Amino acid sequence: MRQSSVIARRVAAASVSLVVAAGAAACGPKDNDAKSSGGDSQPHKGGTLTVLNSNPQSDFDPARLYTSGGGNVPSLVFRTLTTRNRENGAAGAEVVPDLATDTGRPSENATVWTYTLKKGLKFEDGTPITSADVKYGIERSFAAELSGGAPYLRDWLIGGADYQGPYKDKKGLDSIETPDALTIVFHLNKPEGEFPYLATQTQFTPVPKAKDTGTKYEEHPVSSGPYKVVKNENDGERLTLERNTHWSASTDAERKAYPDTIDVRSGLDSSVINQRLSSSQGADATTVTTDTNLGPAELAKVTGDKALASRVGTGHFGYTNYLAFNPKVKPFDDPKVRQAISYAIDRSSVINAAGGSSLAEPATTYLPNQKSFGYTPYDLFPAGASGNAAKARELLAQAGHKNGLTITLTHSNSKDFETSPEIATAVQDALKKAGITVKLQGLEENDYSDKIHSAKNEPGFFLAHWGADWPSGGPFLAPIFDGRQIVKDGANFNSGFLDDKSVNDEIDAINKLTDLDEAAKRWGALDKKIGEQALTVPLFHPVYKRLYGEGVKNIVISDWTGVLDISQVAVK
């Protein structure tokens, strides 16, 4: 999940994709047990589940969605070659087969990946799902009019960079082969051991060519999952899903599909959503949200009510909030200045500004503290709970600033408890103790996003955040620290302009690994190596606290998304 509007959409979808959100310790819902939440009886089929969200499920086309692990609401309609393991916590960060019989069979150098589809797969109209449908679904995601999805296929597939999609190029992509109705083979231009993760993206959803209506496809996409779209109003503001009678649980080990109907209502104020979930009256008793957190004040009220507290799901998503430096701007070109700020930071006050310890966990590593990312504990510039002002002053003196210095911190004016004025003020107060005067530059969200992602206009010091496209160190470290991903004219995410050959080479070496556990260890070690350069100051990982109705049961929250998994939910 990326910064700016892209990451916001991804977090909300997962989210994240997301996002938000969507993920952070490697654990599941601390408040609930997936087998017993919401009542004593076992989950059963039937009823209507209502989803109340702030953000509409817009662009409901698998080509245009930016979700991994199958997404949440999208995952009820769109199946992909692989998906996330639908389990609580760390177990839910694993990739498992979905349409395919396994997670993929790589060539020796991981540049060729082969998948075999399960037998008996059908679309909502009863026609068989074939490898040609998967190939076509991927190819249409290259069409300019269907943009919005993840960029990896364009980067990874041979010929992907120049391909314009099937509407302009009828020939298709030669790098995707379908030797028979059940086999699909991908040819990559470089080794990618994490291709099984990529195959969870909605672009891998099969689309029948004869039913493709281009930009109108989102109004009634052809379902390969347990539910089909029967109504899509105002570009996803109101979605009604009903059972796909041609979906078979025998081909789908992940989705439980208990409710008969899913009613998704979006565009609601977060306070209204939480009030309705809290009251849990009438139809709201069988209601959930996938994008609305409890705020600090709401959480305080809920914590004091045992009945409400029993209906709070706790989730973690691979996401880090941090301070970013631009070493091209003085005085941040001096590593000692960056180190001084790292020592001076008061994470306790930052976490309080983010809503408190129930909603944020301190971070000293760039990678989230989850096993799948390769989390390796380190604290290179130990500031303690409230900052080490003495050490910071010592380093400033060594850098020629014995009388302190004045700097500017750029932040967003959005009240998001991440890059907002509250967090900026907490940083300002902490650095003041070390003799650093911080001037705050607050920008409206669009201006803030444009500025921090511009290689030409990037400020020297600003609040930032990053979320994972999937639970691995690769999509977390590479966009931020791979020198080959520096974008001079466009959205640049390598804010520290790091172009270190040893870092670039290690990224390439890890990408060749198909043993994801071994790759995770290497990502963790690389995180620590990069951290020594003090190009960022990790601040905290968010924790998601979300209410659900009293008639909802079978709560599952994985570390892949950090949000309640709709595909597992049952209603009384």
C-alpha positions in Angstrom: 0.0 0.0 0.0 1.6 3.2 -1.0 1.6 6.8 0.2 -0.8 9.4 -1.1 -4.2 8.6 -2.7 -2.9 5.2 -3.9 -2.2 3.9 -0.4 -5.3 5.5 1.0 -7.4 3.5 -1.5 -5.4 0.3 -0.9 -5.7 0.5 2.9 -9.4 1.1 2.6 -9.8 -1.9 0.3 -7.7 -4.3 2.5 -7.0 -3.1 3.4 -5.1 -3.0 1.1 -5.4 -2.8 0.1 -6.3 -1.7 1.4 -5.2 -0.4 3.1 -5.7 0.8 5.6 -5.0 -0.1 6.4 -5.5 -0.8 5.0 -1.6 -3.5 8.8 1.9 -4.2 14.4 2.8 -7.4 16.2 2.3 -10.7 14.5 -0.9 -11.6 16.3 -4.6 -11.8 15.5 -7.6 -10.4 17.2 -6.7 -10.1 20.8 -10.2 -9.5 21.9 -11.9 -12.4 20.1 -11.7 -16.0 19.4 -12.6 -16.8 15.8 -14.6 -20.0 16.8 -16.6 -18.4 19.6 -17.1 -14.7 18.8 -20.7 -13.4 18.5 -22.4 -16.3 20.3 -22.3 -19.9 21.5 -23.8 -21.7 18.5 -21.8 -22.8 15.5 -21.9 -20.5 12.4 -24.5 -21.4 9.9 -25.7 -20.4 6.5 -28.4 -17.8 5.9 -29.3 -14.2 6.6 -28.1 -10.8 5.4 -24.8 -9.3 6.3 -24.6 -5.5 6.1 -21.3 -3.7 5.5 -21.1 0.0 6.6 -18.1 1.8 5.1 -16.9 5.3 4.7 -15.3 4.8 1.3 -17.4 3.5 -1.6 -16.2 0.3 -3.3 -15.6 2.2 -6.5 -14.1 0.8 -9.8 -15.5 -2.7 -9.0 -13.6 -4.2 -11.9 -10.8 -6.6 -11.2 -8.5 -4.8 -13.6 -8.9 -1.5 -11.8 -8.8 -2.6 -8.2 -5.6 -2.4 -6.2 -6.0 -5.1 -3.6 -3.8 -8.1 -2.6 -4.7 -11.3 -0.9 -8.0 -11.1 -2.7 -9.2 -7.9 -1.1 -12.3 -8.1 1.1 -15.6 -7.3 -0.6 -13.9 -7.9 -4.0 -12.8 -11.3 -2.8 -16.4 -12.4 -2.5 -16.9 -12.0 -6.3 -13.4 -12.3 -7.7 -11.2 -15.4 -7.3 -7.5 -15.4 -8.2 -4.8 -17.9 -8.8 -3.7 -17.7 -5.2 -5.1 -15.9 -2.2 -4.4 -15.3 1.5 -4.8 -18.0 4.1 -8.1 -17.1 5.9 -6.8 -17.5 9.4 -6.2 -15.3 12.4 -3.0 -13.4 12.9 0.3 -14.5 11.5 -1.1 -17.7 9.9 -3.3 -15.4 7.8 -0.2 -13.8 6.2 0.5 -17.0 4.2 -0.3 -17.3 0.5 -2.3 -20.4 -0.5 -3.9 -21.7 -3.7 -7.2 -20.4 -4.9 -8.2 -21.1 -8.5 -4.9 -22.9 -8.9 -4.0 -26.3 -7.5 -0.9 -24.9 -5.8 0.9 -21.6 -5.3 2.9 -21.9 -8.5 5.8 -24.0 -9.9 8.9 -21.9 -10.6 11.7 -22.6 -13.0 15.2 -22.9 -11.5 15.8 -19.2 -11.7 12.2 -18.1 -10.9 11.7 -16.4 -14.3 9.0 -18.9 -15.4 6.0 -19.7 -13.2 3.5 -22.4 -14.1 0.0 -22.8 -12.7 -2.7 -25.5 -13.1 -6.3 -24.6 -12.6 -8.6 -26.8 -10.4 -11.1 -28.9 -12.3 -14.8 -27.9 -12.0 -14.4 -24.2 -11.8 -17.4 -22.2 -13.2 -18.5 -18.6 -13.7 -21.8 -17.4 -12.4 -23.5 -18.4 -15.7 -22.3 -22.0 -15.4 -19.6 -21.8 -18.1 -16.2 -23.3 -17.3 -13.4 -21.1 -16.1 -10.3 -21.7 -18.3 -6.7 -20.6 -18.4 -7.6 -18.4 -21.4 -10.0 -16.5 -19.1 -7.3 -15.8 -16.6 -4.9 -14.7 -19.4 -7.6 -12.3 -20.8 -8.4 -10.9 -17.4 -4.7 -10.0 -16.9 -4.3 -8.6 -20.4 -7.3 -6.2 -20.0 -5.6 -4.7 -16.9 -3.0 -3.2 -19.3 -5.7 -1.1 -21.1 -5.3 2.6 -20.3 -9.1 3.0 -19.8 -8.9 0.3 -17.0 -5.9 1.6 -15.1 -5.6 1.6 -11.4 -4.4 -1.8 -10.6 -1.0 -2.9 -9.3 2.0 -2.0 -11.6 4.0 -5.2 -11.1 2.7 -7.1 -14.1 3.8 -4.3 -16.4 7.2 -4.4 -14.8 7.7 -8.1 -14.5 6.2 -9.7 -17.6 8.3 -9.9 -20.8 6.8 -7.3 -23.1 4.6 -5.9 -20.4 6.1 -2.4 -20.5 4.9 -1.8 -24.1 1.7 -3.8 -24.1 -1.5 -1.7 -24.5 -4.1 -4.2 -23.6 -6.4 -6.4 -25.7 -8.6 -3.6 -27.0 -5.7 -2.1 -29.0 -3.5 -5.2 -29.3 -5.6 -8.3 -30.2 -2.6 -10.5 -30.4 -2.2 -10.5 -26.6 0.9 -11.0 -24.5 3.2 -13.8 -25.7 4.7 -13.9 -22.2 1.5 -15.5 -20.9 1.0 -19.0 -22.4 -2.1 -21.2 -22.1 -1.0 -24.6 -23.6 -4.3 -26.1 -22.5 -7.6 -25.1 -20.8 -6.1 -25.7 -17.3 -2.5 -24.6 -17.6 -1.1 -21.0 -17.6 2.6 -20.1 -17.8 4.1 -16.7 -17.1 7.5 -15.7 -18.5 9.2 -12.9 -16.5 12.1 -10.6 -17.5 13.8 -11.1 -14.1 13.7 -13.6 -11.2 10.7 -13.0 -8.9 10.4 -15.5 -6.1 7.4 -13.7 -4.7 5.2 -14.3 -7.8 2.8 -16.3 -5.7 2.0 -13.2 -3.7 1.5 -11.2 -6.9 -1.0 -13.8 -8.1 -3.3 -12.8 -5.3 -3.9 -9.4 -6.9 -7.3 -9.0 -8.5 -5.8 -8.6 -11.9 -5.5 -12.4 -11.9 -9.3 -12.8 -11.8 -10.6 -14.7 -14.8 -12.8 -12.6 -17.2 -14.8 -14.2 -20.1 -13.9 -12.3 -23.2 -17.4 -12.6 -24.6 -18.8 -10.9 -21.5 -16.3 -8.0 -21.3 -18.1 -4.7 -21.6 -15.0 -2.5 -21.1 -15.4 0.4 -18.7 -19.0 -0.8 -18.0 -17.9 -4.2 -16.8 -17.8 -2.9 -13.2 -21.5 -2.6 -13.2 -21.9 -6.4 -13.5 -18.6 -8.2 -13.5 -19.0 -12.0 -14.0 -18.4 -13.7 -10.7 -16.0 -16.5 -10.1 -16.5 -16.4 -6.3 -19.3 -17.3 -4.0 -21.3 -14.2 -4.6 -22.5 -12.3 -7.7 -23.3 -8.6 -8.1 -27.0 -8.0 -8.5 -26.9 -4.2 -7.9 -24.2 -1.6 -8.1 -25.4 2.0 -7.4 -23.4 5.2 -7.7 -20.1 3.5 -8.5 -20.0 1.2 -5.6 -21.7 3.4 -3.0 -24.4 0.6 -2.7 -23.5 -2.9 -3.6 -25.9 -5.9 -3.3 -24.4 -9.3 -3.6 -26.3 -12.6 -3.7 -25.2 -16.2 -3.9 -23.5 -17.5 -7.0 -25.2 -20.9 -7.4 -22.4 -22.2 -9.6 -19.7 -21.6 -7.0 -18.7 -24.8 -5.3 -17.1 -25.0 -1.9 -15.3 -28.2 -3.0 -13.1 -26.0 -5.2 -12.7 -23.2 -2.6 -11.1 -24.1 0.8 -10.9 -20.4 1.9 -14.3 -18.7 1.6 -17.0 -19.9 4.0 -19.8 -17.8 2.4 -22.3 -18.1 5.2 -24.7 -15.2 4.5 -27.2 -15.4 1.7 -26.9 -11.7 0.9 -24.2 -9.1 1.4 -25.5 -5.5 1.5 -22.6 -3.0 1.2 -23.5 0.7 2.0 -20.8 3.3 1.7 -20.3 7.1 1.9 -21.2 7.2 5.5 -19.6 9.4 8.2 -17.3 7.4 10.5 -19.1 8.5 13.6 -22.5 7.4 12.2 -21.0 4.0 11.4 -19.6 3.5 14.9 -22.8 4.7 16.5 -24.9 2.2 14.5 -22.4 -0.6 15.3 -22.4 0.3 18.9 -26.2 0.4 19.2 -26.6 -2.8 17.1 -30.3 -2.3 16.7 -32.5 -4.2 14.2 -30.6 -4.9 11.0 -27.5 -3.2 12.4 -27.1 -6.3 14.7 -25.7 -8.1 11.7 -23.4 -5.4 10.5 -19.7 -4.9 10.1 -17.2 -2.4 8.7 -14.0 -2.9 6.8 -12.7 0.6 6.8 -13.8 2.5 9.9 -11.7 2.5 13.0 -12.6 3.4 16.5 -11.1 6.8 17.4 -9.5 7.6 20.8 -12.6 9.0 22.3 -14.8 6.2 21.0 -12.4 3.6 22.1 -12.4 5.0 25.7 -16.1 4.7 25.8 -16.1 1.1 24.4 -13.3 0.0 26.8 -15.5 1.0 29.7 -18.4 -1.2 28.5 -17.8 -4.9 28.7 -20.6 -5.8 26.3 -19.2 -3.4 23.7 -15.6 -4.4 24.4 -16.5 -8.0 23.5 -17.5 -6.8 20.1 -14.2 -5.1 19.1 -11.9 -6.8 16.6 -8.2 -6.0 16.8 -6.2 -6.1 13.6 -2.6 -5.4 12.4 -1.6 -4.6 8.9 1.9 -4.3 7.6 2.2 -0.5 7.8 4.8 1.9 9.2 4.5 5.6 10.0 7.8 7.4 9.9 9.8 10.6 9.5 11.6 11.0 6.2 14.7 12.9 5.3 15.8 14.3 2.0 19.6 14.2 2.2 19.9 16.7 -0.7 18.5 19.4 1.5 20.7 20.9 4.2 21.2 20.2 7.1 19.9 16.7 6.4 22.8 15.9 4.1 24.8 15.4 7.3 24.2 11.9 8.8 25.0 13.2 12.2 22.0 15.6 12.0 19.7 12.7 10.9 21.1 10.6 13.8 20.5 13.4 16.3 16.9 13.6 15.3 16.6 9.8 15.6 17.9 10.0 19.1 15.7 12.9 20.1 12.4 11.5 19.0 9.8 10.9 21.8 7.8 7.9 20.7 5.6 8.0 23.8 4.3 11.4 22.9 3.9 10.5 19.2 1.9 7.4 20.1 -0.3 9.5 22.4 -0.9 11.9 19.5 -1.8 8.9 17.3 -4.5 7.9 19.7 -2.7 6.0 22.4 -1.1 2.6 22.9 -4.3 0.8 21.9 -4.2 2.3 18.5 -0.4 2.5 17.8 2.7 0.5 18.7 6.2 2.0 18.8 8.5 1.3 15.9 12.3 1.3 15.8 12.6 -0.8 12.6 11.3 0.2 9.2 9.8 -3.2 8.5 6.6 -4.0 10.5 7.1 -6.3 13.4 5.6 -9.4 11.7 7.4 -12.6 10.9 6.3 -12.6 7.2 8.1 -9.4 6.6 11.3 -10.8 8.0 11.1 -8.5 11.1 14.5 -8.4 12.8 14.5 -6.4 16.0 17.0 -3.5 16.1 17.2 0.0 17.6 20.2 1.7 16.1 19.6 5.1 17.7 18.0 4.2 21.1 15.9 7.0 22.2 14.1 5.2 25.0 10.4 5.9 25.6 10.8 9.7 25.7 13.9 10.6 23.6 17.6 10.9 24.4 18.1 14.7 24.2 21.6 14.5 25.6 22.9 12.2 22.9 21.1 14.3 20.2 22.8 17.5 21.5 26.2 15.7 21.4 25.8 14.7 17.8 24.5 18.2 16.8 27.7 19.7 18.3 29.8 17.2 16.3 27.9 18.4 13.2 28.7 22.0 14.0 25.4 22.9 15.6 26.4 23.3 19.2 23.8 26.1 19.6 21.1 24.0 18.1 19.4 24.5 14.7 16.1 25.4 13.1 14.4 23.1 10.6 11.0 22.7 8.9 8.7 19.7 9.2 6.2 19.3 6.4 2.9 17.4 7.3 -0.6 17.0 6.1 -3.5 19.0 7.5 -5.7 15.9 7.3 -7.0 14.6 10.7 -5.7 11.1 10.1 -3.6 10.6 13.2 -0.7 9.6 10.9 0.8 12.6 9.0 -1.5 15.1 10.7 -0.8 18.2 12.9 -1.1 16.2 16.1 1.8 14.0 15.2 3.9 16.9 13.8 3.4 18.8 17.1 4.6 15.8 19.1 7.7 15.7 17.0 8.2 19.4 17.4 8.0 19.2 21.2 10.4 16.3 21.4 13.1 17.9 19.2 12.9 21.2 21.2 14.3 19.4 24.2 17.4 18.6 22.1 17.8 22.3 21.0 16.2 21.8 17.6 13.5 24.4 16.7 11.0 22.9 14.4 8.8 25.1 12.2 5.6 23.3 11.0 4.5 23.5 7.4 1.0 22.1 7.1 -0.4 21.4 3.6 -3.8 20.3 2.3 -3.7 16.6 1.5 -3.3 16.9 -2.3 -0.6 19.6 -2.0 1.1 17.5 0.6 1.1 14.4 -1.5 2.3 16.2 -4.6 5.2 17.8 -2.7 6.5 14.8 -0.9 6.4 12.7 -4.0 8.2 15.2 -6.3 11.9 14.5 -6.8 12.3 18.2 -7.6 10.2 19.7 -4.8 10.6 17.2 -2.0 11.0 18.9 1.4 14.0 18.1 3.6 12.0 16.7 6.5 8.4 15.3 6.5 5.9 12.9 7.9 5.3 9.8 5.8 3.9 6.3 5.8 4.1 3.1 3.8 1.9 -0.1 3.7 2.6 -3.4 2.1 1.2 -4.7 -1.2 1.6 -8.1 0.4 3.1 -9.3 3.7 6.8 -9.4 2.7 9.8 -7.2 2.9 10.1 -6.9 -0.9 7.2 -4.5 -1.6 8.1 -2.7 1.6 11.8 -2.0 1.1 12.3 -1.9 -2.7 10.0 1.1 -3.6 11.6 3.2 -0.8 15.2 2.2 -1.0 16.0 0.7 -4.5 18.0 3.3 -6.4 16.6 2.1 -9.7 13.1 3.1 -8.6 13.9 6.7 -8.2 11.5 8.6 -10.4 12.6 12.1 -11.5 9.5 13.1 -13.4 6.5 11.5 -11.6 5.6 10.0 -8.3 8.8 9.2 -6.5 8.8 7.1 -3.3 12.5 6.8 -2.7 12.5 9.9 -0.5 16.1 9.4 0.6 17.3 9.1 -3.0 19.3 6.0 -1.9 21.1 4.4 -4.8 23.5 2.0 -3.1 24.8 -0.8 -5.4 25.1 -3.2 -2.5 21.4 -2.6 -1.5 20.2 -2.9 -5.1 22.2 -6.1 -5.6 20.8 -7.6 -2.4 17.2 -6.8 -3.5 17.9 -8.7 -6.7 19.4 -11.6 -4.8 16.5 -11.9 -2.5 14.0 -11.7 -5.4 15.5 -14.9 -6.8 14.6 -16.9 -3.7 11.5 -19.0 -3.9 11.8 -20.1 -0.3 9.8 -17.3 1.3 11.0 -18.0 4.8 14.6 -17.7 3.8 13.8 -14.5 1.8 12.1 -13.0 4.9 15.3 -13.4 6.9 17.3 -11.6 4.2 14.8 -8.8 4.1 15.1 -8.3 7.8 18.9 -8.1 7.6 18.7 -5.7 4.7 16.3 -3.5 6.7 18.9 -3.2 9.5 21.7 -2.4 7.0 19.6 0.4 5.4 18.6 1.7 8.8 22.2 2.4 9.6 22.1 5.3 7.1 19.3 7.0 9.2 17.3 8.0 6.1 14.1 7.5 8.1 12.9 7.6 11.7 10.3 4.8 12.2 7.7 6.1 14.6 4.8 3.6 15.0 2.7 0.9 13.5 -1.1 1.4 13.6 -3.5 -1.0 15.4 -7.0 -1.3 14.0 -9.9 -1.5 16.5 -13.3 -2.0 14.8 -16.7 -2.8 16.2 -19.1 -5.4 14.7 -22.7 -6.1 15.4 -23.9 -8.3 18.2 -25.4 -10.8 15.7 -22.1 -11.3 13.9 -20.0 -14.4 14.6 -16.9 -16.2 13.3 -14.5 -13.3 13.5 -11.3 -13.8 11.6 -8.7 -11.0 11.3 -5.4 -11.8 9.5 -2.1 -10.0 9.6 -2.4 -9.7 5.8 -5.3 -7.2 5.9 -5.7 -6.3 9.5 -9.5 -6.2 9.0 -12.4 -8.5 9.6 -12.6 -11.1 6.8 -16.1 -11.0 5.3 -15.7 -14.3 3.7 -15.6 -16.0 7.1 -18.5 -14.1 8.8 -21.8 -15.7 9.8 -24.9 -13.9 11.1 -27.4 -15.2 13.6 
